[in-house]
């Protein structure tokens, strides 16, 4: 089963693309709640390249990596990757006059209710929007 999250970001596509693909920027937005953060990320941004973001509690000891492999990249338009557990994530960037629509189609995992997963991904996308619009 798949689900979708989306947002509209008021920023130039070049800035959006760079913040989405560069590990330094990923550390600023790739987390799902205020109690967590991303203290470390890496990204080999090319088809066949891999990325890792480390999710960690801000004031605790829990952490876990989230990994994926980029399978298709169309500059300023589309990114597809498969997560380490084999789920596909497709991200579309549609440029408009005032900004960019970002839509993600995510293959759900079986451990958590789909509503919880969707909210987590929606939060990550909101953190991205907030971060990039502040650049």
N, C-alpha and C positions, 0 to 999 in steps of 0.2 A: 504494500500500500504506500502511496506517495502523498505528500502534503506540500502546500505552497505557502511561502511568506514573501511579502513585497513591501517596498517603500519607494518614496521619491526623494532624491538627494539634490539639494540645490548647491551644485558645484560643477566645475568643468570635468569632462570625462577623463582628461589626462590625470588630474589629481585623484579622481576616484579610482582609476585603474592602478595607479602607483600605490595608493594606500591599501588596495585590496591584495596586491601581489608581493609587496615588499615586507619582509619579516619584521623589520624595525617598526613599521606602521601596524602590522598585525598585532604586535604586543600591546598596542594602545586600545584596541577595540574587540579582540576576539575572545570574549567571555560572555556568559549568559546571565549573570546576576551580580549585584553590587558586592556580595560576599566573596566573589571569586575574581581572579584577574589572570592575565597571561604574562608571567614573568620572563618567558623565553619562547621564541619562535624561530623557525628556519624555513626557507622557501627557495627551492630550485624551480623557478617559474618558467617552465617550458614543458612541452608534451613529453611525458615519461619522467619528468622531474617529480620530486617528492616534497611534501611540506609536513611540518610538525608544529603544533602549538601545545604549550603546556598549560593546562588548566590547574590552578592552585587556589586553595583557600587563602584569603588575605590574612586572616588571623588564626589560622589552624595549621594542621600538618598534612591534610589530604592534598594530593595532586595526582593528575593522570595526563598522559599525552593523548592528543587527538591527531591522527596521522592520515595522510591521503596521498594519492598519486594523480597528477594532472594527466588527463587523457585527451583533452581537446581544448585548444585555446584559439579564439578568433579575436585579434586585437581590438580592444574597446567595445566588443560585442558579446562575447560568450566565453565562459569557462566551465569545463566539466572535469570532475574528478571522482575517483572512487575512494571511499574511506578504507581504512585498514581492514575492517570487517566486511568489505565487499559491497557497501551501499553506494549508489550513485547520487551525486549532487550536481545539478545543472544550474548555472547562474547566468541570467540574461541581463544585459545592460542596453537600455533603449534610450538614446539621447533625444531630448526634447529641447525646446528653445531655452527654458529656464533651468534645466538640470537633467537628471538621468533617472529613469525608472529602473529599479533593480528588482528582479523576480528570481526567486530560488525555488526549484523543484527538488524535494528531498525524499529519498527512499527511507521510509520509517524502519526503525529497528524493533525488535520484539520484546525488549525488556521493560519499557515504560509505556504508559498510555500515550496515544498519539497526540492528545491535547497538551500533555506535558512537554513532549518533544517539540511540537509546533510553537509553544510559548517560548521555550529555550532558544530556538532558532530565530524567532521574531525578536527576542531581546538582543541577540548578537547583532542582528541587522540594524536595530535601533541604536546600539552602541556605535556601529560603523557610521551611520548617518550623523549622529551627534559629533563624533570625532572629525569626520571629513568636512562637515560644514563649518567647523571651527578653524580649519587650516587657512 
